Amino acid sequence: MKITFEILGYLLLLLSMTSLTMYLIQRRREKNAQAKGLVVYATLVSSEPVRGFSKLNMRKITLRVQEPDSSPREVSIRSRVDPNQKFTAGAMLPVAIDPTDPKRVYPATPESAKRAIVTGSRQQRRIMQAELRSPGRRSGQRPPSGYQPPISKLR
């Protein structure tokens, strides 16, 4: 009986050490991608919640990424997000591409998003550059003034 608990203890220790090592490797890869990788804007295709044990705020986000001088490809990432955050298809999100393995894509941090390269069609590049120049202004459109004309009593 005592040997069984020792074996279970060693297995539990081995499992925890393996998961800690994998976490640290993944974190190092992500930091490397944020610091040295290519940062581009990706188009949001879809977003769906991930079901499972203790995955309350996890979402599977499918993105269409287009690197410079290449054709677009779809990637999916799993990330924790605020439950109140709304995702609309067609939104542009900055992502960092791992320089050692381009298949790995990570959501860009605010610091690395400053280095984002605008790719896509000419129209998409113009819209994104206008958005980067003046955030919140929809590519030169004036915001609504809030003026409501008085109701006419003629008729």
C-alpha positions in Angstrom: 0.0 0.0 0.0 2.9 2.4 0.9 4.6 1.6 -2.5 1.4 2.5 -4.3 1.3 6.0 -2.7 5.0 6.5 -3.5 4.4 5.6 -7.1 1.4 7.9 -7.3 3.4 10.7 -5.7 6.2 10.3 -8.2 3.7 10.3 -11.1 2.0 13.4 -9.8 5.4 15.1 -9.4 6.4 14.1 -12.9 3.1 15.4 -14.3 3.4 18.7 -12.6 7.1 19.2 -13.6 6.2 18.4 -17.2 3.3 20.8 -17.3 5.5 23.5 -15.7 8.2 23.0 -18.3 5.8 23.1 -21.2 4.3 26.3 -19.8 7.7 28.0 -19.5 8.7 26.9 -23.0 5.5 28.3 -24.4 5.9 31.6 -22.5 9.4 31.9 -23.8 8.3 31.3 -27.4 5.5 33.9 -27.1 7.9 36.5 -25.7 10.4 35.8 -28.5 7.6 36.2 -31.1 6.4 39.5 -29.4 10.0 40.9 -29.4 11.4 39.6 -32.7 8.5 38.3 -34.8 6.5 39.9 -37.6 3.4 41.8 -36.3 0.5 42.1 -38.8 -3.2 42.7 -38.7 -5.4 39.6 -39.0 -9.1 39.6 -39.9 -11.4 37.9 -37.4 -13.3 35.1 -39.1 -15.2 33.6 -36.2 -15.1 33.2 -32.4 -16.6 30.5 -30.3 -16.3 29.5 -26.6 -14.1 26.6 -25.6 -15.9 24.0 -23.5 -14.2 21.9 -20.9 -13.0 21.8 -17.4 -12.0 25.2 -15.9 -12.0 26.9 -19.3 -14.5 29.6 -18.4 -13.2 32.6 -20.4 -11.4 30.7 -23.1 -12.4 31.3 -26.7 -11.3 29.7 -30.0 -10.7 32.6 -32.4 -10.3 31.9 -36.1 -8.2 34.5 -37.9 -7.2 35.1 -41.5 -3.6 36.2 -41.6 -1.8 37.6 -44.6 1.9 38.0 -44.3 3.7 40.4 -46.8 4.2 38.8 -50.2 2.2 35.7 -49.5 -1.4 34.4 -49.8 -3.8 34.6 -46.8 -4.2 31.6 -44.5 -6.5 30.8 -41.7 -5.2 30.1 -38.2 -7.0 29.5 -34.9 -5.8 30.6 -31.5 -7.2 29.9 -28.0 -7.1 32.9 -25.7 -8.6 34.1 -22.5 -10.8 37.1 -23.1 -13.2 39.2 -21.1 -16.6 37.6 -21.1 -18.3 40.9 -21.9 -16.1 41.5 -25.0 -17.9 41.3 -28.3 -16.3 39.8 -31.4 -17.6 40.8 -34.8 -16.5 39.1 -38.0 -14.3 41.3 -40.1 -12.6 43.1 -37.2 -8.8 43.6 -37.5 -6.7 42.3 -34.7 -2.9 42.6 -34.4 -1.0 39.3 -34.1 2.6 38.4 -33.7 4.0 35.6 -35.9 6.8 33.4 -34.4 10.0 33.9 -36.4 11.2 30.3 -35.9 7.9 28.7 -36.8 5.4 30.8 -38.8 2.6 28.4 -38.0 2.6 29.8 -34.4 0.6 33.0 -34.1 0.0 34.9 -30.8 -2.2 37.9 -30.0 0.0 41.0 -30.0 0.7 42.9 -26.9 0.2 46.7 -27.0 4.0 47.2 -27.2 4.4 44.9 -30.2 1.2 46.2 -31.9 3.0 49.5 -32.5 5.2 47.7 -35.0 2.3 46.3 -37.0 2.6 46.0 -40.7 -0.6 46.7 -42.7 -1.2 44.0 -45.4 -4.1 43.0 -47.6 -5.8 44.7 -50.6 -5.1 48.3 -51.4 -8.5 49.3 -50.0 -7.9 47.4 -46.7 -4.5 49.0 -46.3 -5.9 52.5 -46.9 -8.6 51.9 -44.3 -6.2 50.6 -41.7 -3.7 53.4 -42.3 -6.5 56.0 -41.9 -7.6 54.2 -38.7 -4.0 54.2 -37.4 -3.6 57.9 -38.1 -6.8 58.9 -36.3 -8.3 56.1 -34.1 -12.0 56.1 -33.7 -12.6 58.1 -36.9 -14.0 55.7 -39.5 -11.6 56.5 -42.4 -12.4 60.1 -42.7 -16.1 60.0 -41.9 -17.4 62.7 -39.5 -18.9 61.5 -36.3 -22.6 62.2 -35.8 -23.2 65.6 -34.2 -26.3 64.6 -32.2 -28.4 67.3 -33.8 -32.1 66.4 -34.1 -34.2 68.6 -36.3 -37.5 69.8 -34.8 -40.6 67.8 -35.7 -42.5 69.6 -38.4 -46.2 70.4 -37.8 -46.9 71.1 -41.5 -48.9 68.4 -43.3 
